[in-house]
Amino acid sequence: MRPLKSHFRDDALTTLDTALKQTKEARIFRRAQAVRAVVAGHHVNAVSTMFHFTNSALRKWVQRFANEGPQGLLDRPRPGRPPKVTSALEQPLNRLVDQDPLEHGVRSSQWNCRELATVLAQHTGVQLGRESVRRL
């Protein structure tokens, strides 16, 4: 069996080390760590076991890194309806949480998710469910 290392550029380990230092997202960091182990010469089966990836998932990340560099480790857009909850909604929600609910006509002095969703909808026009607010 040929080592996978021959499929990578000479600066692949350096590139991955730089990506690991700059990455703030945990999912991308784990992918980079696992791919780095494969590039360093560890067997795909051992690395996938160590990082709790399936072999096919790890091979996909290794292949994407080989073809695209660190950009290949990023999540691709997924099909389907885009999520309603965006970072643009997080800011108004965080401001709302810091305010007194009584100022917004809520009958309680503490927020609950349903009331937050109702008041957020009044302010932004975006109707979210109680669970979406809770996750935020």
N, C-alpha and C positions, 0 to 999 in steps of 0.2 A: 504494500500500500504506500503510495507517494505521500509525503508529508504535505499538509495544507499550506505550510509556510511558503512554499514555492509560488503560490498563487498571489502573494501580497507584495506590495511595493517594499523597497528596502526601509523606508521611513515609517512603516505601518505602526510599529510599537511606539515610536515617538509621537505620531499623530494621535494614537489612542490615549497616551499619557496626557497629552494636552487637552484632549476632549474630556477626560476624566476630571481634570482640574477645573475646567470651565463649566461643566454640566451641573445644573442645579436641580433638575428633575430626576427623581429616584428611578423611574422606569428606564430612562435613557442611560443613567449611570450604571445600572445593573447590566444592561445590554452591552455597554462598552467594556465593562469588567469581564464579562463572559467572552466576548469577541477577542479581547486582549489575551486571555488565557489560551484561546485556540491559536491565535497568531504566534504566541510564544512557544507553541509546539505541543500543548496538551491535547489529548484525544477528545474529540467532540462528545463521545459518550460520557467520559469522566466529568467534563465541564458542564454538560447539561444536567447531570445528576447533582453536582455541587451547587448549581444556581437554580435548580428546580425548574428548568426549561425542558420542553420536549426536544428531542433531537431535531425534529423538522423545524421547530421555531428557531433553534440556535443556528442551524444551517442557513436558514433564511437571513438572519441578521449577519452572519459571516459573509454570505454572498453579497448582500447589499453593501456591506462595508467595503468589500473588495472592489465592487463596481462604482460606488458613489462616495466612498470615504465616510467621514463622520456624519454627513447628512443622511446617509442610508440608514442610520440608527434611529432616526426620528419617526414618530407615528405618521402614518399616511392618513389622508382624509377618509372617513368611513361613509359608506352609502347610507341613505335614509334622511329623515327629517333632521335638520340642525337643532341642537338643543336650545330651549327657550332661555335657560339660565346661562347668561354670559357674564364676563367680568364687568361689563357696563352696569349690570344689575346689582353686583356685589356692593359697589360704593353707596348707592342710595339705601340699600338694606342695612349696611353697617352704620350709616348715619342714623337711620330710623331706630335701630336697636339701642343706640346711645341716648335717645330722647325718651322723655316721660310719656308712657302710653296715654295717660289722662289728657295730655295736650291734643291728642288725635281722636278724642271721643271714645276711647276704649274704657270700659267700665272697671277695669282692673288696674292696679298699679304695677303689674308685671306683664310683659309681653308673653303671648303664646304664639305658636307658629301660624295658626289660622288667622289670628288678628293681624299679625305681621303681613301675611299674604294679602289680606283685604286692604290694609292701608297702603302697602306697596303698590297694589293695582291702582288705587286712587291717584297716587303720585306719578306713576310711570306709564300706566295704561296696559301693563303686561300682567296678565292673570296667571299666577303660579299656584300650584297646589301646596298643601301644608307640608308634604314630604320634601318637595323641592326647596322650600324655605328652610326646613330643618337641616338639609344637607349643606346648604350654604353656611 
